[in-house]
Amino acid sequence: MTFLRIPLKDILWPCIIVAEVIMYGMFPVLIDLSTVGDEISFLSSSFNFCTEALKFMVCVVILRFQSPSKPAPRLSLGLVLPFSVPALLYCVNNNVSVLVQTEMDPATFMVLSNLKILFTAALYRLFFRKKLGHRKLFAICLLTCGGIFNSMAALSSKSSHSLSEIHVTWIGLITLCCYCFISGFSGVFTEFIFKKDHHLSVYLQNAILYSFGMVFSFVGWLLQARNRMMDTGNCDAFNLFYGYTVFTWALVLTQVPTGLIISMIMKFSNNMVRLFVIASAPLVTTVLSSILFGLKIQAEFVVSAVLIIISAILYNMNAQTGSKTLHAAKKFENC
């Protein structure tokens, strides 16, 4: 009965984090359901633009109802321009991830891309000058190992023919390091600018970030659509919603709350929480794939789940954990 006496605001933040993990884990499943044959029928840049545009509109509506009579704060160029950096980096990294996979097989990319956890932790330490301590560093290493084991589960499910094609080049390794660095830097820099102007509403900051994201993704869509039209001769490539299915729209709709919650994690918590969300999401993906597609759960998945759970417990094992969670919940409530 004690649980029933816990105020709603005290359990709201943990519930939001759990919901974020579930939505993150749904992404690969919805991507798989969106494929036609063996190919994704829609342009990734079109999907990114639609997602950014919808998130932007949601933030504008919330801002409108949040303070209808309050005048909008004055935005200087120095305040707005920093938001273009993570927006551009996210756009660049989408292309870098494609380039990396031309220099190594997808399975190796899945395993080695977990190094972005270590890159993010290192950059977080440099940016915010916060010592994580030996226990937390060990927890982050366990988290990285958990991600690698989960990727190995996908690798072990491949056919022997696919395994014989595993390859990595030095250019691939260097490009992968760039990918992991950009991923970590964009996340940490986003947190930095969100917290630097802590007096601003998270929805206003999101609206600025998403407006830059819309511009970059729209330019990317124009280039992708042009290339597709030249390859296929099909003018429908310039239809923004070309190749969309009901599952594509489900992708867009789930990415809206996913993006908004991630920004709240940046604003009211930190990138370490984001890392645990991202590392835990593949566990949800595996369970959903097992239910929907009959995927056989590998031993590596069990090891991965155990390592991620242990790392989460180790990272949060201190006397101040409850107060930090409550503090984040209170800040979220006041946003």
NORGISUL-V514172 format. One record per residue. RES is the residue in one letter. PSI is psi as a letter, one per 20 degrees, with the letter a starting at -180 (999 if undefined). BURIAL is I if it has 9 or more other ideal C-beta (glycine too) atoms within 8 Angstrom, else O. D_CENTER is the distance of its C-alpha to the mean C-alpha in Angstrom with 2 decimals. Layout:
res,psi,burial,d_center
RES,PSI,BURIAL,D_CENTER
RES,PSI,BURIAL,D_CENTER
//
This chain:
res,psi,burial,d_center
M,i,O,36.55
T,h,O,34.98
F,h,O,31.51
L,h,O,32.97
R,i,O,33.94
I,p,O,30.45
P,q,O,29.55
L,h,O,26.75
K,h,O,24.99
D,h,O,24.93
I,i,I,22.97
L,g,I,20.76
W,g,I,18.02
P,h,O,17.78
C,h,O,17.81
I,g,I,14.88
I,g,I,12.83
V,g,O,14.20
A,h,I,13.46
E,g,I,9.72
V,g,I,9.95
I,g,I,12.15
M,h,I,10.24
Y,g,I,7.19
G,h,I,10.25
M,h,I,12.00
F,g,I,9.97
P,h,I,11.92
V,g,I,14.98
L,h,I,15.07
I,g,I,14.64
D,h,I,17.57
L,h,O,19.52
S,i,I,19.12
T,q,I,20.80
V,o,O,24.46
G,c,O,26.29
D,j,O,24.14
E,q,O,22.40
I,p,I,19.75
S,h,I,22.13
F,r,I,20.05
L,p,I,18.86
S,h,I,15.17
S,h,I,16.02
S,g,I,17.75
F,g,I,14.84
N,g,I,12.68
F,g,I,15.81
C,g,I,16.45
T,g,I,13.09
E,g,I,13.50
A,g,I,17.15
L,h,I,16.80
K,h,I,14.49
F,g,I,17.11
M,h,O,19.92
V,g,I,18.67
C,g,I,18.51
V,g,I,21.95
V,g,O,23.45
I,g,I,22.34
L,h,I,23.76
R,g,O,26.90
F,h,O,27.55
Q,g,O,26.51
S,m,O,29.32
P,h,O,31.46
S,i,O,34.40
K,p,O,32.70
P,q,O,32.72
A,q,O,29.49
P,q,O,29.02
R,p,O,30.08
L,o,O,27.35
S,r,O,28.48
L,h,O,27.34
G,h,O,26.44
L,h,O,24.07
V,g,I,22.40
L,h,O,22.19
P,h,I,19.78
F,i,I,17.00
S,h,I,17.67
V,g,I,16.58
P,h,I,12.77
A,g,I,13.10
L,g,I,15.20
L,g,I,13.20
Y,g,I,10.08
C,g,I,12.90
V,g,I,14.71
N,h,I,12.08
N,h,I,11.75
N,h,O,15.50
V,h,I,15.69
S,h,I,13.83
V,g,O,16.62
L,g,I,19.24
V,g,I,18.44
Q,i,I,19.09
T,i,O,22.48
E,i,I,23.50
M,q,I,22.43
D,q,I,22.11
P,h,O,18.82
A,g,I,19.52
T,h,I,19.99
F,g,I,16.81
M,g,I,14.92
V,g,I,16.90
L,h,I,16.92
S,i,I,13.28
N,i,I,12.95
L,i,I,14.89
K,h,I,11.89
I,g,I,12.08
L,h,I,15.63
F,g,I,15.03
T,g,I,12.71
A,g,I,15.41
A,g,I,18.16
L,h,I,16.92
Y,g,I,16.38
R,g,I,19.97
L,g,O,21.30
F,g,I,19.86
F,i,I,20.74
R,l,O,23.60
K,p,O,22.86
K,p,O,24.30
L,h,I,22.25
G,q,O,25.39
H,g,O,26.32
R,g,I,25.14
K,h,I,21.59
L,g,I,21.49
F,h,I,22.82
A,h,I,20.19
I,h,I,17.40
C,g,I,19.47
L,h,I,19.77
L,g,I,16.03
T,g,I,15.84
C,h,I,18.82
G,g,I,17.33
G,h,I,14.43
I,g,I,17.22
F,h,I,19.46
N,h,I,17.03
S,h,I,16.70
M,h,I,20.49
A,g,I,20.96
A,h,I,19.67
L,g,I,21.93
S,i,O,24.91
S,i,O,24.75
K,q,O,25.43
S,r,O,29.02
S,h,O,31.38
H,g,O,31.54
S,h,I,27.82
L,h,I,28.16
S,i,O,31.04
E,j,O,28.91
I,p,O,26.57
H,q,O,26.73
V,p,I,25.25
T,r,O,26.72
W,h,O,26.86
I,h,O,25.28
G,g,I,22.39
L,g,I,22.02
I,g,O,22.29
T,h,I,19.75
L,g,I,17.31
C,h,I,17.96
C,g,I,17.28
Y,g,I,13.90
C,h,I,13.00
F,g,I,14.69
I,g,I,13.05
S,g,I,9.49
G,g,I,11.01
F,g,I,13.22
S,h,I,11.01
G,g,I,9.09
V,g,I,12.60
F,h,I,14.38
T,g,I,12.41
E,g,I,13.39
F,g,I,16.81
I,h,I,17.59
F,h,I,16.47
K,h,I,18.84
K,g,O,21.48
D,m,I,22.49
H,h,O,22.13
H,i,O,24.87
L,q,O,22.92
S,q,O,21.29
V,h,I,17.50
Y,h,I,18.01
L,g,I,20.08
Q,h,I,17.63
N,g,I,14.92
A,g,I,17.66
I,g,I,18.44
L,g,I,14.94
Y,h,I,14.56
S,g,I,18.13
F,h,I,17.45
G,h,I,14.47
M,g,I,17.04
V,g,I,19.60
F,g,I,17.74
S,h,I,16.35
F,g,I,19.87
V,g,O,21.54
G,h,I,19.41
W,g,I,20.41
L,g,O,24.03
L,g,I,24.06
Q,g,I,22.52
A,h,I,24.91
R,g,I,27.79
N,g,O,27.19
R,h,I,27.00
M,h,I,30.16
M,h,O,31.95
D,h,O,31.10
T,h,O,32.01
G,j,O,34.28
N,o,O,32.62
C,i,O,32.46
D,i,O,30.15
A,h,I,27.32
F,j,O,27.46
N,o,O,26.84
L,h,O,23.38
F,k,O,23.00
Y,p,I,24.59
G,j,I,23.69
Y,q,O,21.87
T,r,I,22.55
V,h,O,22.12
F,h,I,19.08
T,g,I,17.53
W,h,I,18.14
A,h,I,16.73
L,g,I,13.42
V,g,I,13.72
L,h,O,14.84
T,h,I,12.15
Q,h,I,9.36
V,g,I,11.55
P,h,I,11.57
T,g,I,7.89
G,g,I,7.51
L,g,I,10.76
I,h,I,10.17
I,g,I,7.37
S,h,I,10.12
M,h,I,12.69
I,g,I,11.37
M,g,I,11.68
K,g,I,15.03
F,i,I,16.61
S,c,I,15.30
N,r,I,13.60
N,h,I,10.97
M,h,I,12.66
V,g,I,11.69
R,h,I,7.93
L,g,I,8.95
F,h,I,10.93
V,g,I,8.49
I,g,I,6.40
A,h,I,10.03
S,h,I,11.57
A,g,I,9.72
P,h,I,11.82
L,g,I,14.82
V,g,I,14.37
T,g,I,13.97
T,g,I,17.15
V,g,I,19.06
L,g,I,18.41
S,h,I,19.37
S,h,I,22.42
I,g,O,23.46
L,h,O,22.96
F,j,O,23.79
G,k,O,25.90
L,p,O,23.75
K,p,O,25.68
I,p,O,23.91
Q,r,I,24.63
A,h,O,25.87
E,h,I,22.96
F,g,I,20.65
V,g,I,22.96
V,g,I,22.98
S,g,I,19.18
A,g,I,19.13
V,g,I,21.97
L,g,I,20.51
I,g,I,17.21
I,g,O,19.42
I,g,I,21.88
S,h,I,19.43
A,g,I,18.09
I,g,O,21.78
L,g,I,22.86
Y,h,I,20.30
N,j,O,21.33
M,n,O,24.97
N,r,O,26.88
A,i,O,29.10
Q,j,O,26.87
T,g,I,23.85
G,g,O,25.22
S,h,O,26.08
K,g,O,22.67
T,g,I,21.01
L,h,I,23.79
H,g,O,23.47
A,g,I,19.80
A,h,I,20.93
K,g,I,23.86
K,h,I,21.96
F,g,I,19.63
E,h,O,22.88
N,i,O,24.44
C,999,I,21.75
//
